[in-house]
């Protein structure tokens, strides 16, 4: 009798499981958006766990295509013919192998934003710092392990502002032991980005020209997951522009809960994200779980990521999704490139319930007011599990940021009075490891800061003596945000040494200080820089040489070294002409 009961229970269980998986599948099909299928508008569930880590293979082809994400047709740099590009999915612990085929007509590199690259510094993807760029017409394989990391990341080009032309896409590391898994049914990815109609290379040439006198070029529109809307009456004569371009549209099923993975992939702009009538429950920031925090509006600085859970528990209908560009920190004068931009800072998409009428929402924005262009209050976020905060600091590195004209009257960014100049053909990692250039013989414009005590505790103090805000991103680590405050002197009493939250991107306000702390446990050349792409080109980069004694013993893969050999052989490449344009110091180091 007991056996019959057990068999009956088993049959019922199997029936329920199969019914559930069928309904999940049909719901997913129903949600499929037909316009472009880059997967951003298809709800998904976490990857299935595997008994042991696996290798996830991807191929991304970089090419030039014409696209009109906001109605205005322009030539862009696409990933696999799409914008935003191919989403990369992996599980925590998996290895990711990405073959990059570069066909954009100029050299390129791909950086994996937020990945620590422990043991694989040469795959960090920074031109002139960890590798020579991939020549046009060539391919290169990035090969790294996700190790202990999980969360929301992205990948993008890391040379000459190329990512603003379209080389940027999500990278999602699923967690088979996600502590929040029972609290959402599906996931979506939402990217927010600014969008320029002029070629970035043309604007860069103007931005970096003597006596320019303007500020960073003003974008033409903002995009949610690759969709925006431009006012075509402002388009220059002869351009192709379609009015009423479709908006991003995310469909939800009443009663379901969604994990939204938000990524600001901009070159210039800070976004404030909200969905009318739907509070956002933050559970992750920059790859770190947080205790739940509920907000109506969430500021997302360039390079930052969040996971938020929303509950589709409102009246069936349509609701505005808002990614408002915070224009309070955009510096503009009449010499600024694209000062007459027709940009609409109120970028919108639609959250549409199944069963709702088609058409636009009539919903109302939350009235909450946020401080201009800052990260969410760092003390609002708490790690899900308590963490041991390293300390006291063994090394203090102070980075004072100023902007001024150099002796050629080009406005540049300076770190401790030194503006970084990229040397694409002779990357720092190769100089140090392969060519044995001593650290004290690197040119001053390489902005090198070294520390060599294994397990040392590093405090980075930014002193921003400048009227712009700077979203600072660090490679190879995340860092505890110990504190931030106005003025140019650190107020030690404001440092949180008890329960700070770790991030890899944090906004340093204008005329302010911020202190970041991390442990030196990842030998490598790690870039720390402002993520405003214009400021990167203006030299707002420092290079951290972490544990140089250990680093000097690594073996750089042949494929990485070959990139430099290829580059140095193609002396007449377009890239070298460009470097001359930007006055790059190409003198080889004498040892
Ligand atoms: Cu900046």
Boltz pocket constraint, residues with backbone or C-beta under 6 A from the ligand:
constraints:
  - pocket:
      binder: B
      contacts: [[A, 468], [A, 469], [A, 470], [A, 471], [A, 530], [A, 531], [A, 532], [A, 535], [A, 540]]
      max_distance: 6.0
